[in-house]
């Protein structure tokens, strides 16, 4: 078995993993014993699972533990010898494995980074990690279906383990500052959120929404709360879609639908939301991101790993006779961050610090598996609403993929 082989739950429980002729069953790894930080100030043991050429190691998840004083990297797994050697060098791991199952059984790490961005492997790998007794961080999107996400979250809860999904933007200093200012009434009462994806030529529409839209949806939920319902219009080559238009994405992230999407959300807080991904609007709408509409002003979040935030308040707009005047958000720490606090390494480090804090304090992490599942639910709800031409209530009753043949 290599790291690309699906390790299903039944196989893991019933067959065990054969290591040098010795069968090691999952019952050998009590999750509760692994869950807490070791006594005496010793460090967390960690490992990295990737798959070169099959989603590789995500956006820097192979080096997320590098240099952290509280974490000791023990091993990396990758079925490709060349990729495995390169990853081992990058993450300074003393050992490497072709099979992630062997790594988990031999090393028994307490923390595992699951890097592949291809979601077809997420459920199998994360399930194996949780059953070995380790906390896990996984690249987004979390899983391909809500049923998979539900199973993993239930397993983590039962085992007192923490799942983190790499939606780093909600922990960006600029976003944290903005959230505080919004709570203080920066733009009055939040009324609506408008989001648009990258809308690039190759993947505008459904693929854009699954690959990148979960970042947007996660932040929409962070600011507006849970979704009550969704409606959507989805087009393929200028006509409304049918289920037969569903197709595999360019990467192994499951089925997608449509090259143009307009979706609408109703949040339980009363806020409305919208999502657009249409290639012809890419130049018009500019960088992907969010616009927050309040009854006293507007905020634009220009999406980058280090986001930029612009503000237009109603009072200033009226005083200047309707002139569109966008100004940087006062007090935003983002523009003045030093170089070592910018980019993916810094964004991942913030997620890691919160994750370790959540483990020690026995609290949910900021970027939890539950939040990752709900961001995915928004995307899959759009597919369902677009196909049914109807408003779809949340949480979704259908937990399998809405584009799959089976119901």
VOGU-3710 file (C-alpha; in Angstrom, 3 decimals, decimal comma):
1> xxxxxxxxxx> 0,000/0,000/0,000  1,350/3,464/-0,806  0,215/6,894/0,327  -2,056/7,235/-2,670  -3,976/4,077/-1,863  -7,371/4,604/-0,279  -7,249/3,359/3,300  -10,884/2,796/4,161  -12,107/2,628/7,731  -13,108/-1,018/7,593
11> xxxxxxxxxx> -9,748/-2,012/6,157  -7,899/-0,105/8,812  -9,918/-1,625/11,642  -10,206/-5,205/10,408  -6,959/-5,839/8,534  -4,631/-3,594/10,461  -1,341/-2,553/8,916  1,242/-5,242/8,272  4,650/-3,913/9,239  7,548/-6,335/8,831
21> xxxxxxxxxx> 5,182/-9,248/9,321  3,597/-7,794/12,463  -0,054/-6,715/12,288  -0,588/-3,413/14,097  -4,268/-2,704/14,760  -5,778/0,718/15,318  -6,736/-0,357/18,843  -3,037/-0,058/19,726  -3,374/3,720/19,510  -5,677/5,095/22,231
31> xxxxxxxxxx> -6,641/8,528/20,929  -7,225/9,986/24,361  -3,674/9,166/25,414  -2,312/11,002/22,407  -4,506/14,070/22,653  -2,789/16,257/25,216  0,601/17,877/25,275  3,248/15,615/26,883  4,002/16,226/30,532  7,209/17,840/31,695
41> xxxxxxxxxx> 7,394/20,447/28,955  8,417/18,006/26,216  7,541/18,830/22,630  4,699/17,629/20,426  5,802/14,977/17,945  4,724/15,721/14,357  4,628/14,202/10,889  3,717/15,312/7,384  1,754/13,366/4,774  1,947/14,458/1,144
51> xxxxxxxxxx> 1,740/12,981/-2,325  4,000/14,457/-4,968  2,096/14,948/-8,214  -1,259/14,321/-6,551  -1,858/17,626/-4,859  1,675/17,642/-3,391  1,845/19,309/0,045  -0,654/22,116/-0,299  0,324/25,704/0,409  3,330/25,101/2,629
61> xxxxxxxxxx> 1,841/22,499/4,951  5,038/20,439/4,624  6,994/23,145/6,424  4,328/24,337/8,856  6,191/22,914/11,880  9,646/24,131/10,857  11,458/25,984/13,602  8,654/25,789/16,167  10,142/25,307/19,642  7,245/23,149/20,845
71> xxxxxxxxxx> 7,166/20,736/17,894  9,547/17,952/16,869  9,137/16,742/13,265  9,757/13,004/13,130  8,850/11,843/9,643  7,290/12,513/6,256  5,331/10,177/3,952  5,155/10,315/0,160  4,916/7,363/-2,294  7,184/9,128/-4,808
81> xxxxxxxxxx> 10,877/8,601/-3,912  12,119/11,850/-5,426  9,340/13,958/-3,947  9,729/12,211/-0,613  13,439/13,006/-0,459  12,832/16,648/-1,308  10,071/16,960/1,287  12,245/15,292/3,906  14,909/17,924/3,302  12,414/20,809/3,445
91> xxxxxxxxxx> 10,788/19,738/6,698  14,008/18,442/8,327  12,466/15,059/9,062  14,917/12,378/10,234  12,835/9,584/8,671  10,612/9,075/5,636  8,046/6,504/4,523  6,432/5,527/1,248  3,208/4,575/3,063  1,427/6,937/5,406
101> xxxxxxxxxx> -0,122/4,010/7,274  3,330/2,731/8,162  4,381/6,183/9,300  1,391/6,494/11,625  1,859/3,029/13,104  5,608/3,366/13,611  6,027/6,995/14,631  2,739/7,561/16,483  2,890/11,351/16,026  0,637/13,666/18,013
111> xxxxxxxxxx> 0,282/16,218/15,186  -0,061/15,460/11,479  -0,180/17,845/8,520  -2,118/16,419/5,558  -0,937/18,442/2,594  -2,566/17,231/-0,633  -5,026/19,765/-2,009  -6,699/16,966/-4,006  -9,719/16,125/-1,886  -10,208/12,577/-3,162
121> xxxxxxxxxx> -7,687/11,428/-0,528  -8,659/13,644/2,387  -11,249/11,396/3,998  -9,073/8,276/3,936  -5,923/9,990/5,191  -7,569/12,137/7,875  -9,563/9,140/9,106  -6,355/7,114/9,436  -4,656/9,990/11,264  -7,512/10,376/13,746
131> xxxxxxxxxx> -7,669/6,631/14,365  -3,954/6,650/15,122  -4,656/9,175/17,888  -3,249/12,344/16,316  -4,596/15,851/15,851  -4,654/16,898/12,189  -4,413/19,931/9,948  -5,614/19,416/6,376  -5,521/21,509/3,231  -8,818/22,977/2,059
141> xxxxxxxxxx> -11,387/22,073/0,831  -11,943/19,764/3,786  -13,539/16,806/1,978  -15,508/16,046/-1,175  -18,845/15,383/0,536  -20,614/16,467/3,696  -21,032/12,819/4,714  -17,239/12,479/4,762  -16,858/15,694/6,747  -19,555/14,618/9,229
151> xxxxxxxxxx> -17,828/11,292/9,821  -14,427/12,897/10,411  -15,801/15,544/12,768  -17,702/12,932/14,742  -14,592/10,767/15,004  -12,511/13,739/16,191  -15,104/14,695/18,796  -15,361/11,145/20,081  -11,571/10,915/20,384  -11,016/14,406/21,844
161> xxxxxxxxxx> -8,889/15,349/18,850  -8,681/18,616/16,940  -9,165/18,969/13,178  -7,938/22,176/11,572  -8,721/23,144/7,964  -6,284/25,564/6,329  -8,585/28,563/5,941  -5,811/30,892/7,083  -7,435/34,207/6,178  -9,746/34,446/9,199
171> xxxxxxxxxx> -6,609/34,644/11,397  -4,862/37,328/9,329  -4,059/40,375/11,520  -5,967/42,636/9,119  -9,086/40,458/9,312  -8,903/40,209/13,103  -8,608/44,015/13,304  -11,512/44,458/10,884  -13,704/42,072/12,902  -13,126/44,114/16,048
181> xxxxxxxxxx> -13,947/47,337/14,202  -17,111/45,866/12,709  -18,215/44,779/16,176  -17,634/48,380/17,304  -19,920/49,710/14,553  -17,433/50,665/11,821  -20,093/50,485/9,089  -23,143/50,326/11,322  -25,248/47,223/11,019  -23,974/44,671/8,508
191> xxxxxxxxxx> -26,679/44,224/5,866  -25,125/42,272/2,990  -21,926/40,576/1,848  -20,942/40,298/-1,807  -18,188/37,863/-2,800  -16,527/37,027/-6,088  -13,961/34,410/-6,983  -10,819/34,641/-9,085  -12,935/33,894/-12,170  -9,922/32,831/-14,234
201> xxxxxxxxxx> -10,547/31,450/-17,706  -9,652/27,850/-16,889  -11,873/27,346/-13,860  -14,440/30,153/-13,587  -17,740/28,897/-12,200  -17,997/25,647/-10,283  -14,309/24,826/-10,023  -13,463/28,343/-8,861  -16,134/28,007/-6,180  -14,854/24,671/-4,852
211> xxxxxxxxxx> -11,124/25,422/-5,040  -11,150/29,003/-3,747  -14,734/29,794/-2,811  -14,468/27,909/0,465  -12,030/30,608/1,646  -14,662/33,237/0,859  -17,492/31,223/2,398  -15,504/30,611/5,560  -14,964/34,343/5,996  -18,605/35,119/5,200
221> xxxxxxxxxx> -19,664/32,774/8,006  -17,037/34,289/10,322  -18,605/37,714/9,812  -22,311/36,861/9,403  -22,872/33,535/11,169  -24,601/30,403/9,916  -26,524/30,155/6,653  -30,283/29,618/6,664  -30,843/29,000/2,929  -29,409/29,418/-0,559
231> xxxxxxxxxx> -30,587/29,980/-4,112  -28,455/29,933/-7,256  -28,340/30,323/-10,997  -25,693/28,284/-12,810  -24,917/28,415/-16,528  -22,814/26,301/-18,870  -21,914/27,884/-22,207  -24,760/30,375/-21,870  -27,599/28,055/-20,849  -28,855/26,936/-17,458
241> xxxxxxxxxx> -27,280/23,703/-16,351  -28,673/20,197/-16,067  -27,267/17,404/-13,915  -25,747/15,830/-17,024  -23,448/18,871/-17,246  -21,597/17,792/-14,089  -17,996/16,854/-14,790  -14,732/16,140/-13,023  -12,653/19,207/-12,247  -9,173/19,705/-13,655
251> xxxxxxxxxx> -7,799/18,437/-10,337  -9,079/15,560/-8,201  -11,514/17,646/-6,143  -14,725/15,920/-7,193  -17,550/16,867/-9,541  -18,196/20,497/-10,484  -20,881/22,260/-12,499  -21,108/25,378/-14,627  -18,754/28,018/-16,006  -20,809/30,887/-14,543
261> xxxxxxxxxx> -22,437/31,093/-11,108  -24,590/33,637/-9,296  -25,545/32,455/-5,808  -27,521/34,074/-3,001  -27,466/33,240/0,704  -29,711/34,178/3,602  -27,888/34,094/6,941  -29,703/33,405/10,196  -28,508/36,791/11,437  -30,594/38,493/8,725
271> xxxxxxxxxx> -27,568/39,357/6,592  -27,827/38,461/2,905  -24,925/37,161/0,874  -23,992/36,743/-2,767  -21,280/34,876/-4,665  -20,267/35,487/-8,277  -17,882/33,563/-10,512  -18,135/34,534/-14,184  -15,057/34,756/-16,371  -16,337/37,758/-18,302
281> xxxxxxxxxx> -16,440/39,789/-15,063  -12,874/39,115/-14,020  -11,476/42,447/-15,205  -14,572/44,343/-14,083  -14,610/43,076/-10,508  -10,854/42,949/-10,043  -9,053/40,951/-7,327  -11,145/38,252/-5,711  -12,589/39,125/-2,351  -15,530/40,463/-0,367
291> xxxxxxxxxx> -17,557/43,662/-0,137  -19,326/44,274/3,172  -22,346/46,549/2,997  -23,469/48,226/6,201  -26,093/50,893/6,808  -23,318/53,403/7,570  -20,545/52,397/5,185  -18,860/49,828/2,955  -15,708/47,723/3,365  -13,803/46,002/0,569
301> xxxxxxxxxx> -11,483/43,099/1,321  -9,054/42,570/-1,551  -8,093/38,962/-1,222  -4,463/38,008/-0,969  -2,667/35,858/1,579  -2,041/39,254/3,217  -5,394/40,950/2,486  -5,879/44,670/1,815  -8,863/46,443/3,345  -10,520/49,621/2,080
311> xxxxxxxxxx> -13,296/51,650/3,696  -15,937/54,068/2,456  -18,154/55,573/5,146  -21,499/57,160/4,340  -20,765/60,422/6,157  -17,591/61,080/4,165  -19,278/60,046/0,928  -22,165/62,491/1,494  -19,812/65,292/2,551  -17,978/64,993/-0,761
321> xxxxxxxxxx> -21,158/65,060/-2,863  -21,226/61,378/-3,689  -17,552/61,062/-4,623  -16,357/57,474/-4,299  -13,604/57,801/-1,720  -11,953/54,589/-0,577  -9,406/54,878/2,224  -7,249/52,279/3,991  -8,785/51,040/7,226  -7,328/53,049/10,116
331> xxxxxxxxxx> -5,179/51,015/12,466  -4,915/48,070/10,074  -1,729/46,237/11,126  -1,399/44,477/7,778  0,513/47,088/5,748  3,171/47,507/8,442  3,809/43,822/9,116  7,497/42,895/8,852  8,569/40,519/6,106  8,692/37,503/8,432
341> xxxxxxxxxx> 4,994/37,968/9,261  3,827/37,993/5,633  3,029/35,281/3,128  2,043/31,632/3,518  4,673/30,678/6,135  3,418/33,379/8,508  -0,242/32,630/7,752  0,308/28,942/8,437  2,229/29,739/11,626  -0,764/31,695/12,962
351> xxxxxxxxxx> -2,983/28,681/12,286  -0,462/26,402/14,000  -0,225/28,614/17,099  -4,004/28,697/17,437  -4,170/24,927/16,882  -1,630/24,231/19,640  -3,487/26,620/21,920  -6,757/24,812/21,214  -5,174/21,459/22,106  -3,741/22,765/25,372
361> xxxxxxxxxx> -6,895/24,660/26,341  -9,334/21,994/25,115  -11,261/24,513/22,999  -12,274/24,529/19,324  -9,589/25,929/17,003  -10,378/29,061/14,988  -10,163/27,116/11,712  -11,990/24,002/12,884  -13,180/20,975/10,968  -16,746/22,046/11,751
371> xxxxxxxxxx> -16,120/25,422/10,111  -14,413/23,693/7,184  -17,472/21,484/6,715  -19,845/24,455/6,796  -17,811/26,335/4,187  -17,991/23,249/1,953  -21,732/23,027/2,658  -22,225/26,510/1,203  -20,530/25,458/-2,040  -22,430/22,180/-2,352
381> xxxxxxxxxx> -25,643/23,975/-1,443  -25,106/26,262/-4,432  -24,839/23,239/-6,730  -28,023/21,746/-5,261  -29,973/25,019/-5,445  -28,854/25,643/-9,029  -29,970/22,205/-10,159  -33,286/22,284/-8,310  -34,074/25,897/-9,320  -35,309/26,332/-5,748
391> xxxxxxxxxx> -34,372/27,711/-2,352  -32,462/25,105/-0,369  -32,651/25,159/3,464  -29,549/24,682/5,639  -28,200/22,491/7,049  -28,454/20,435/3,885  -30,451/17,252/4,309  -28,527/15,641/1,447  -25,041/14,839/2,764  -23,782/13,067/-0,354
401> xxxxxxx> -22,474/15,076/-3,270  -25,402/16,830/-5,002  -23,897/16,137/-8,428  -23,364/12,420/-7,860  -25,567/9,896/-9,645  -26,688/8,143/-6,465  -29,040/9,949/-4,080
//
